[in-house]
Amino acid sequence: MREPIPGHCPPPFALDMEPPPPPDVSGIRRKWLDVPYATLSAAQQLDIYLPNEGDGPFAIVFYVHGGGFAIGDKRDGMLAPSLVALNRGYAVVSVNYRMSGEAVFPAAVNDVKAALRWVKARAADYCLDAGRIAAFGGSAGGHLAAMLGVSARAPLFVEPAFGNIDQTDDVQAVVDWFGPTDFLAMDGQLAESGFWPRDHGSELSPESVYLGATIADVPDVVAASNPMTYVSAAMAPILIQHGTEDCLVPCQQSVEFARVIEERVGSERFELELLEGAGHGDPQFETPENMKKVFDFIDRHLGSPAAR
């Protein structure tokens, strides 16, 4: 592989890198794959996995994949960390949503909320506990998981055509791995840290494509897409983890998100951890030690499955 330019961040899976392989789910005996939660798009599908043992109802880890809002899949390699939840007695629901090449904001948020309402409406059919759900995602998925945690009942993100409007779209906890929170601030924060490229403001950046316009031209839309806009006392507790050497989504995004939560709600509603030296999607996030932190956090806010 070619050596990167000092301070320059190659995009994920660039150069000679291969994306992580999809996890092997053949050993999960109870699963339902490619289940539609709406019918507007073929993308509106989810997968449900249950632990091999136990009768439930199972609390849920609701996984949202990343990929710059443009690529990725509910069964790609980044699903693997969330499947650890099965060994902790949780069910896992992994959701697809419309990519930015198909539909722009707020489509992705509307989709994950529609999937969440669908799960709640049909929880009894799949041995799921609709009242105990933790959203979990990384990068763009971390952004969308955070949106689930802060924007319950926001009218902008309710699409009646997708059904199950009688169900709430709140969750009880969120795990946000290195998700962007303020698109307009990203390039300045990268400059502050000495990282390149600083191209989030370009018309072809993932963020601009996601919003359907160059971000500088639509500050109101940027604000509407920003999880910090919706922070209130009604938000779910959130664990935010970010690498200090992330040169794709600067760690200042998470630091500022935590500052806003502390200012508006209080320090008891979030946990922020910066992983020293970790880059975007770094293996440090998936170590057994860090996964224990993640699931200890989920246990605290959903109630440990082993304690029931």
N, C-alpha and C positions, 0 to 999 in steps of 0.2 A: 504494500500500500504506500502511496506517496505520503510524505510528511506534510502536515498542514502548515500553512504560513503562521508564524507566531502571532497569537492574538486573534487568529482567524478561526471561525467555527464552521466546519463543513456541515451541510445539512444532514439529518439522520439518514443512515443507510447510503450515504454518498460514496463516491470513489469505488473501492473494491469490497465494501462491506455488504454483508447479506443481512436482511432482517431476521430476527429470531424466528425459528420454526414454530408453527402452531403447536400448542400443547396436545398431547395424546389424551383424549377424553374417552377412549374405548373402555377403560376400567371403571368409569362412572356408570353404574347400572341403571340409575333412575335419571333420565334426562329426556327433554323434549327440545328438538332443534328446529330452527326456522319457523317459529310460530308467528303468524301475522298479528300485530296489535292494531293495525289500521290498514286501509286498502288503497290509499292514494298512490303509494309508491311501493315498488318491490323492496326498497330498502327498509321498510317499516316492519322489521321482524326481530324476534328475540329468541334467545336460548335459555332454558331453565335446567339447572342441575341441582339435584338433592344429594345429601350425604347417603352413602350406601347403607347406613344403619339408622334406625330411629323412625318414629311414627310422625313426628312433627306435632303441631305446625312449626315450621322452621323460620326463624328470623332470616332476613335477606340481606346479602351483599349485592347491591345493584351496580353492576360494572358498566362504565361508559368508556369506550376505546378512544384513543387519541389518533393523531395523524394530520394535524394542521387544518382540521375541518374539511379536508379534501380527499384523504385516503384513510385506509384502515378498515378493520372488520372485527366483529364481535368474537370471532374465533382465531384471531391472529396471535402472534407470539406474546403480545403484551397482556393477554388474558391470564397467563400462567400465575402471576402473583395472587390474583383474586381467587383462584381455585384452591389456594391454601385454606380458604374459609371452610371448605367442605370438611376438612379434618378437624375444624373447630366446632362443628355442629351447625354451621350455617348453610342455607341454600344460596346459590349464586344465580342471578339473572343477568345475562349479558345482552346488551341492546345495540342494534344498528340504528342509524338515523340517516336522513338525507344529507349527502355531501354537498359542499358549496358549489360544485359544478352542476348540481341538479336544482338546488333551491337555496336562496340566501336567507340570512337572519330575518326573522326569528325562527326559521323552519327547524333547525336542529334542536333548539330549546323546546319548541312545541312538540317535536317528536319524542324526546326523552320523557317529557311530562305526560304525553299520551301513553307511552309505554308503561310508565309508573301507575297511571290510573287504571290501565288494563290489568296490570298485575294485582292491584288491590281488588278490582271487581271480581277476579277469578281466583283469588288466593285459596279459597277452600278447595277448588278443583285440583290444586297442585300441592297441597299440604304446606302452604305458605302462611306466614303470620303478617298480615297486612299492616299491623300497627308497629312493626319493628323492622325498619329498613335503613341501611347505611349506604349512601351513594359513594362510589369509589372510582377515581379515574386519574389518568396522568396526561399532562400537556393539554391538548384541546379537550380531552376527556376530563381532566382535572377542572378546567374552566366550566364545563357543563355540569359536573358533579357539584361544584360550588354554586352554580346557578340554581340547581335543585334545592340546595340548602338554604338559600337566602330569599328566593322569590316565590314562595308558596302563595298561591291565590292571586298572583299578579295577572291582571286581565290580558296583557299583551301576549301571554304565553298559553292561553287557553284556546284551542281550536275545536269548537263544538262538533264539527264534522267528523272528528276522530272518535267521538263517543265517550261514554263513561264519565260524563260531566258531573254526575252525582258523587264521584269519588274525589277526595282531596289529593293534592299533588305535593304534600309535604313529606319530608324524611326526618328521621330521628338523629342522624349523624352523617358527617361527610368526611372523607379522606381525599384531600386535594394534593396530588403530586405535581409540582412545578407547572401549575396551570397559569396562563396569562390572565391578568385582571384589568389592565388598562392599556389598550392597544396603542393609544397615542403617546404613552410614556416610554415605550419599549426601546426605541432607538436612542433616546437621550440617556437611558440607564445603561445601555450597552456601551455608549461612549464614555460614560462615567467609569465603567469598569475596564475600559481599554479593549473591548471585544469588537471583532468584525464578523460578518457584515452587519451593517446597520440599515437594513432595507425593509423593515416592517411597514414603513410609510409609503412604499412604492405601490403603484396601481395593481401590480401583479403579486403582491405579498399574500400569504395565506389569509391574513386578517382583512385586507381590502377585498379579496375575492369572497370571503365569508360574508362581509357586509354588503357586497354588491356595488361598492364605490370606493375610491381612494379614501383612506380613513380621515385624512386632513380635511376633506371636503364635506364630511358628514359627522361633525362632532356630536350632534344630538343622537345619532344612531350608535356611535361609539359608547356614549353614556348609557343608552338603553341596553347595550350588550355587556356592560361592566358589572360584575357581581357586587362591587362596592356600592353601586347605586341603590341596591336593595337591602343593605345591611340594616337590621332592626332587631328589637328585642324578641321578635318571633322567629329569628333564624335558628337553624340547627347548630349544635356544637360541631366544630370543624378542626381536624388535624391537618395542618399545612406543613408539607416538607418540600424543601427546595435545595438544590446544590449550589454552592457558592461559585463554582466555575461553569455555571450554565451560560453558554454564550448564544443560546437560541432564545430562550425565555429568561431574561435576567432575574436574578433572585430578588431584586428590589421590588418586583411585582408582588411577591408574597409578603415581603416586609411591609409594604404599604397597605396591602389588604389587611394584615394583622393590626396595623396601627389604626385603621378606620374602625375595625371591629372593637378594639379596646376603647376608642374614643366614644363610640355610639352606644356600645352594649356593656363592655367590661371585659377584663382579662380572663374571666372564668369561662367565656364562651369559645375560646380558641386555644390551640396549642400550636406554636410555630417552632419548627426545628430546621436549621440550616445545616446541611451535610457538607462538612468542610472538604473542599477539593472535588466534589462530585459535579459531573456535567449533566447534560440533559439526558434523561433515561439511563443514568449511570447504574451499574450493577450494585452499588452501595444500597440502593433502595430495596433490592430484593434479597438481601442477606437474611439469614434466619433471625439475627438479632433485631434488624429493623422490622421485619414482618411481625415479630412478637410485639413490638411497640404499636404497630398498626392495629393488630387484633386485640391487644389489651385496651386500646382506646375504644374500639367498637364494642367490646364486652362491657366497658363501663357505661356506655350510653344506650346499649340495647339490652343489657342484662346477659351475663354469661350463659350460653346454652348449657354448659355442664352443670350450672347451678339450678337449673329448672327441674 
